[in-house]
Amino acid sequence: MLNEYQKRGLSITLRIVEETMQDIERILHSETHIGILYELID
């Protein structure tokens, strides 16, 4: 069983993972992506 702090930490971590996966999926499906230090052209 997880305590309250562990549950909160796990929830935040899973939210960050989900957002990062969505960003990666968006980048893979787009033809171009302009980052801060680079530009990706497919």
C-alpha distance matrix in Angstrom:
0.0 3.8 6.6 9.8 11.6 9.4 9.3 13.0 13.8 12.4 14.4 17.4 17.4 17.3 20.1 22.1 21.9 23.1 25.9 26.9 27.1 29.2 31.5 32.0 32.8 35.3 36.9 37.3 38.9 41.3 44.6 44.5 42.0 43.0 40.7 41.3 42.9 43.8 45.0 43.9 46.6 46.2
3.8 0.0 3.8 6.6 7.9 5.6 6.0 9.5 10.2 9.4 11.5 14.2 14.4 14.9 17.4 19.2 19.5 20.8 23.3 24.4 25.0 27.1 29.1 29.8 30.9 33.1 34.7 35.4 37.1 39.2 42.5 42.2 39.5 40.3 37.8 38.3 39.9 41.0 42.3 41.5 44.4 44.1
6.6 3.8 0.0 3.8 5.6 5.3 6.2 8.7 10.0 10.6 12.2 14.4 15.3 16.4 18.3 20.1 21.0 22.4 24.4 25.7 26.8 28.6 30.4 31.5 32.7 34.6 36.2 37.3 38.9 40.8 44.1 43.5 40.6 41.1 38.5 38.7 40.5 41.9 43.4 42.9 45.8 45.9
9.8 6.6 3.8 0.0 3.8 5.5 5.2 6.2 8.6 9.9 10.5 12.4 14.2 15.4 16.6 18.5 20.0 21.1 22.7 24.4 25.8 27.1 28.8 30.4 31.6 33.1 34.9 36.2 37.7 39.3 42.7 42.0 39.0 39.4 36.9 36.9 39.0 40.5 41.9 41.6 44.5 44.8
11.6 7.9 5.6 3.8 0.0 3.8 5.4 5.1 6.1 8.5 9.8 10.6 12.2 14.2 15.4 16.6 18.3 19.9 21.2 22.6 24.3 25.9 27.1 28.6 30.3 31.7 33.1 34.6 36.3 37.8 41.0 40.1 36.9 37.1 34.3 34.1 36.1 37.8 39.4 39.3 42.4 42.9
9.4 5.6 5.3 5.5 3.8 0.0 3.8 5.4 5.0 6.0 8.4 9.9 10.4 12.1 14.1 15.3 16.2 18.1 19.9 20.9 22.2 24.2 25.7 26.7 28.3 30.1 31.5 32.6 34.5 36.2 39.4 38.7 35.7 36.1 33.4 33.5 35.2 36.6 38.2 37.8 40.8 41.0
9.3 6.0 6.2 5.2 5.4 3.8 0.0 3.8 5.5 5.1 6.0 8.6 9.8 10.5 12.2 14.3 15.2 16.3 18.3 19.9 20.9 22.5 24.4 25.6 26.8 28.6 30.3 31.4 32.9 34.7 38.1 37.6 34.8 35.4 33.0 33.4 35.4 36.6 37.8 37.2 40.1 40.1
13.0 9.5 8.7 6.2 5.1 5.4 3.8 0.0 3.8 5.5 5.1 6.2 8.6 10.0 10.6 12.4 14.3 15.4 16.7 18.4 20.0 21.3 22.7 24.5 25.8 27.2 28.8 30.4 31.8 33.3 36.6 35.8 32.8 33.2 30.8 30.9 33.1 34.5 35.8 35.5 38.5 38.8
13.8 10.2 10.0 8.6 6.1 5.0 5.5 3.8 0.0 3.8 5.4 5.2 6.1 8.6 9.9 10.7 12.3 14.3 15.5 16.5 18.3 20.1 21.2 22.6 24.4 25.9 27.1 28.6 30.4 31.9 35.0 34.1 31.0 31.3 28.6 28.7 30.6 32.0 33.5 33.3 36.4 36.8
12.4 9.4 10.6 9.9 8.5 6.0 5.1 5.5 3.8 0.0 3.8 5.5 5.1 6.1 8.5 9.9 10.4 12.2 14.2 15.2 16.3 18.3 19.9 20.9 22.4 24.3 25.7 26.8 28.5 30.3 33.6 33.0 30.2 30.9 28.5 29.0 30.8 31.8 33.1 32.4 35.3 35.3
14.4 11.5 12.2 10.5 9.8 8.4 6.0 5.1 5.4 3.8 0.0 3.8 5.5 5.3 6.2 8.7 9.9 10.6 12.4 14.3 15.4 16.6 18.5 20.0 21.1 22.6 24.5 25.8 27.1 28.8 32.2 31.8 29.0 29.8 27.6 28.3 30.5 31.4 32.3 31.7 34.4 34.5
17.4 14.2 14.4 12.4 10.6 9.9 8.6 6.2 5.2 5.5 3.8 0.0 3.8 5.5 5.1 6.3 8.7 9.9 10.7 12.3 14.3 15.5 16.6 18.4 20.0 21.2 22.7 24.5 26.0 27.2 30.5 29.6 26.6 27.1 24.7 25.0 27.3 28.5 29.6 29.3 32.3 32.7
17.4 14.4 15.3 14.2 12.2 10.4 9.8 8.6 6.1 5.1 5.5 3.8 0.0 3.8 5.4 5.2 6.2 8.7 10.0 10.6 12.3 14.3 15.4 16.5 18.3 20.0 21.1 22.5 24.5 26.0 29.1 28.3 25.3 25.9 23.5 24.0 25.8 26.8 28.1 27.5 30.5 30.8
17.3 14.9 16.4 15.4 14.2 12.1 10.5 10.0 8.6 6.1 5.3 5.5 3.8 0.0 3.8 5.4 5.0 6.1 8.6 9.8 10.4 12.3 14.2 15.2 16.4 18.3 19.9 20.9 22.5 24.4 27.7 27.4 24.8 25.9 23.9 25.0 26.9 27.4 28.1 27.2 29.8 29.7
20.1 17.4 18.3 16.6 15.4 14.1 12.2 10.6 9.9 8.5 6.2 5.1 5.4 3.8 0.0 3.8 5.4 5.1 6.2 8.6 9.9 10.7 12.4 14.3 15.4 16.6 18.5 20.0 21.2 22.7 26.2 25.7 23.0 23.9 22.0 23.1 25.4 26.0 26.6 25.9 28.5 28.6
22.1 19.2 20.1 18.5 16.6 15.3 14.3 12.4 10.7 9.9 8.7 6.3 5.2 5.4 3.8 0.0 3.8 5.4 5.2 6.1 8.6 9.9 10.5 12.3 14.2 15.3 16.5 18.3 20.1 21.2 24.4 23.5 20.5 21.2 19.0 19.8 22.0 22.7 23.6 23.1 26.0 26.4
21.9 19.5 21.0 20.0 18.3 16.2 15.2 14.3 12.3 10.4 9.9 8.7 6.2 5.0 5.4 3.8 0.0 3.8 5.5 5.1 6.1 8.6 9.9 10.5 12.2 14.2 15.3 16.4 18.4 20.1 23.2 22.8 20.1 21.3 19.3 20.7 22.4 22.6 23.3 22.3 25.0 24.9
23.1 20.8 22.4 21.1 19.9 18.1 16.3 15.4 14.3 12.2 10.6 9.9 8.7 6.1 5.1 5.4 3.8 0.0 3.8 5.4 5.1 6.2 8.7 9.9 10.5 12.3 14.3 15.3 16.6 18.5 21.9 21.8 19.5 21.1 19.7 21.5 23.5 23.4 23.5 22.2 24.5 24.2
25.9 23.3 24.4 22.7 21.2 19.9 18.3 16.7 15.5 14.2 12.4 10.7 10.0 8.6 6.2 5.2 5.5 3.8 0.0 3.8 5.4 5.1 6.3 8.7 9.9 10.6 12.4 14.3 15.5 16.6 20.0 19.5 16.9 18.1 16.6 18.3 20.6 20.7 20.8 20.0 22.4 22.6
26.9 24.4 25.7 24.4 22.6 20.9 19.9 18.4 16.5 15.2 14.3 12.3 10.6 9.8 8.6 6.1 5.1 5.4 3.8 0.0 3.8 5.4 5.0 6.2 8.6 9.8 10.6 12.3 14.3 15.5 18.5 17.8 15.1 16.3 14.5 16.3 18.1 18.1 18.5 17.5 20.2 20.4
27.1 25.0 26.8 25.8 24.3 22.2 20.9 20.0 18.3 16.3 15.4 14.3 12.3 10.4 9.9 8.6 6.1 5.1 5.4 3.8 0.0 3.8 5.4 5.1 6.1 8.6 9.9 10.5 12.3 14.3 17.5 17.6 15.5 17.5 16.3 18.7 20.2 19.5 19.4 17.7 19.9 19.4
29.2 27.1 28.6 27.1 25.9 24.2 22.5 21.3 20.1 18.3 16.6 15.5 14.3 12.3 10.7 9.9 8.6 6.2 5.1 5.4 3.8 0.0 3.8 5.4 5.1 6.1 8.6 9.9 10.6 12.3 15.8 16.0 14.1 16.2 15.7 18.2 20.3 19.4 18.8 17.2 19.0 18.6
31.5 29.1 30.4 28.8 27.1 25.7 24.4 22.7 21.2 19.9 18.5 16.6 15.4 14.2 12.4 10.5 9.9 8.7 6.3 5.0 5.4 3.8 0.0 3.8 5.5 5.1 6.2 8.7 10.0 10.7 13.9 13.3 10.9 12.6 11.9 14.5 16.5 15.7 15.2 14.0 16.2 16.5
32.0 29.8 31.5 30.4 28.6 26.7 25.6 24.5 22.6 20.9 20.0 18.4 16.5 15.2 14.3 12.3 10.5 9.9 8.7 6.2 5.1 5.4 3.8 0.0 3.8 5.4 5.1 6.2 8.7 10.1 12.9 12.7 10.7 13.1 12.4 15.3 16.5 15.2 14.6 12.7 14.8 14.5
32.8 30.9 32.7 31.6 30.3 28.3 26.8 25.8 24.4 22.4 21.1 20.0 18.3 16.4 15.4 14.2 12.2 10.5 9.9 8.6 6.1 5.1 5.5 3.8 0.0 3.8 5.4 5.1 6.2 8.7 11.9 12.8 11.8 14.7 14.9 18.1 19.5 17.7 16.4 14.0 15.3 14.3
35.3 33.1 34.6 33.1 31.7 30.1 28.6 27.2 25.9 24.3 22.6 21.2 20.0 18.3 16.6 15.3 14.2 12.3 10.6 9.8 8.6 6.1 5.1 5.4 3.8 0.0 3.8 5.5 5.3 6.2 9.8 10.3 9.2 12.1 12.9 16.2 18.0 16.2 14.5 12.5 13.6 13.2
36.9 34.7 36.2 34.9 33.1 31.5 30.3 28.8 27.1 25.7 24.5 22.7 21.1 19.9 18.5 16.5 15.3 14.3 12.4 10.6 9.9 8.6 6.2 5.1 5.4 3.8 0.0 3.8 5.5 5.3 8.0 7.7 6.3 9.5 10.2 13.8 15.0 12.8 11.1 8.9 10.4 10.3
37.3 35.4 37.3 36.2 34.6 32.6 31.4 30.4 28.6 26.8 25.8 24.5 22.5 20.9 20.0 18.3 16.4 15.3 14.3 12.3 10.5 9.9 8.7 6.2 5.1 5.5 3.8 0.0 3.8 5.7 7.8 9.0 9.0 12.5 13.4 17.0 17.6 15.0 13.1 10.1 10.7 9.2
38.9 37.1 38.9 37.7 36.3 34.5 32.9 31.8 30.4 28.5 27.1 26.0 24.5 22.5 21.2 20.1 18.4 16.6 15.5 14.3 12.3 10.6 10.0 8.7 6.2 5.3 5.5 3.8 0.0 3.8 6.7 9.0 9.8 13.5 15.2 18.9 19.9 17.2 14.8 11.8 11.5 9.8
41.3 39.2 40.8 39.3 37.8 36.2 34.7 33.3 31.9 30.3 28.8 27.2 26.0 24.4 22.7 21.2 20.1 18.5 16.6 15.5 14.3 12.3 10.7 10.1 8.7 6.2 5.3 5.7 3.8 0.0 3.8 5.5 6.9 10.5 12.9 16.6 17.7 14.9 12.0 9.5 9.0 8.2
44.6 42.5 44.1 42.7 41.0 39.4 38.1 36.6 35.0 33.6 32.2 30.5 29.1 27.7 26.2 24.4 23.2 21.9 20.0 18.5 17.5 15.8 13.9 12.9 11.9 9.8 8.0 7.8 6.7 3.8 0.0 3.8 6.9 10.3 13.2 16.9 17.4 14.1 10.7 8.0 6.1 5.1
44.5 42.2 43.5 42.0 40.1 38.7 37.6 35.8 34.1 33.0 31.8 29.6 28.3 27.4 25.7 23.5 22.8 21.8 19.5 17.8 17.6 16.0 13.3 12.7 12.8 10.3 7.7 9.0 9.0 5.5 3.8 0.0 3.8 6.7 9.8 13.4 13.9 10.8 7.2 5.4 4.5 6.1
42.0 39.5 40.6 39.0 36.9 35.7 34.8 32.8 31.0 30.2 29.0 26.6 25.3 24.8 23.0 20.5 20.1 19.5 16.9 15.1 15.5 14.1 10.9 10.7 11.8 9.2 6.3 9.0 9.8 6.9 6.9 3.8 0.0 3.8 6.3 10.0 11.0 8.4 5.7 5.0 6.7 8.8
43.0 40.3 41.1 39.4 37.1 36.1 35.4 33.2 31.3 30.9 29.8 27.1 25.9 25.9 23.9 21.2 21.3 21.1 18.1 16.3 17.5 16.2 12.6 13.1 14.7 12.1 9.5 12.5 13.5 10.5 10.3 6.7 3.8 0.0 3.8 6.8 8.1 6.2 4.3 6.2 8.5 11.6
40.7 37.8 38.5 36.9 34.3 33.4 33.0 30.8 28.6 28.5 27.6 24.7 23.5 23.9 22.0 19.0 19.3 19.7 16.6 14.5 16.3 15.7 11.9 12.4 14.9 12.9 10.2 13.4 15.2 12.9 13.2 9.8 6.3 3.8 0.0 3.8 5.5 5.0 5.7 7.8 11.1 14.0
41.3 38.3 38.7 36.9 34.1 33.5 33.4 30.9 28.7 29.0 28.3 25.0 24.0 25.0 23.1 19.8 20.7 21.5 18.3 16.3 18.7 18.2 14.5 15.3 18.1 16.2 13.8 17.0 18.9 16.6 16.9 13.4 10.0 6.8 3.8 0.0 3.8 5.9 8.1 11.0 14.3 17.4
42.9 39.9 40.5 39.0 36.1 35.2 35.4 33.1 30.6 30.8 30.5 27.3 25.8 26.9 25.4 22.0 22.4 23.5 20.6 18.1 20.2 20.3 16.5 16.5 19.5 18.0 15.0 17.6 19.9 17.7 17.4 13.9 11.0 8.1 5.5 3.8 0.0 3.8 7.3 10.2 13.6 16.8
43.8 41.0 41.9 40.5 37.8 36.6 36.6 34.5 32.0 31.8 31.4 28.5 26.8 27.4 26.0 22.7 22.6 23.4 20.7 18.1 19.5 19.4 15.7 15.2 17.7 16.2 12.8 15.0 17.2 14.9 14.1 10.8 8.4 6.2 5.0 5.9 3.8 0.0 3.8 6.6 9.9 13.1
45.0 42.3 43.4 41.9 39.4 38.2 37.8 35.8 33.5 33.1 32.3 29.6 28.1 28.1 26.6 23.6 23.3 23.5 20.8 18.5 19.4 18.8 15.2 14.6 16.4 14.5 11.1 13.1 14.8 12.0 10.7 7.2 5.7 4.3 5.7 8.1 7.3 3.8 0.0 3.8 6.5 10.0
43.9 41.5 42.9 41.6 39.3 37.8 37.2 35.5 33.3 32.4 31.7 29.3 27.5 27.2 25.9 23.1 22.3 22.2 20.0 17.5 17.7 17.2 14.0 12.7 14.0 12.5 8.9 10.1 11.8 9.5 8.0 5.4 5.0 6.2 7.8 11.0 10.2 6.6 3.8 0.0 3.8 6.5
46.6 44.4 45.8 44.5 42.4 40.8 40.1 38.5 36.4 35.3 34.4 32.3 30.5 29.8 28.5 26.0 25.0 24.5 22.4 20.2 19.9 19.0 16.2 14.8 15.3 13.6 10.4 10.7 11.5 9.0 6.1 4.5 6.7 8.5 11.1 14.3 13.6 9.9 6.5 3.8 0.0 3.8
46.2 44.1 45.9 44.8 42.9 41.0 40.1 38.8 36.8 35.3 34.5 32.7 30.8 29.7 28.6 26.4 24.9 24.2 22.6 20.4 19.4 18.6 16.5 14.5 14.3 13.2 10.3 9.2 9.8 8.2 5.1 6.1 8.8 11.6 14.0 17.4 16.8 13.1 10.0 6.5 3.8 0.0
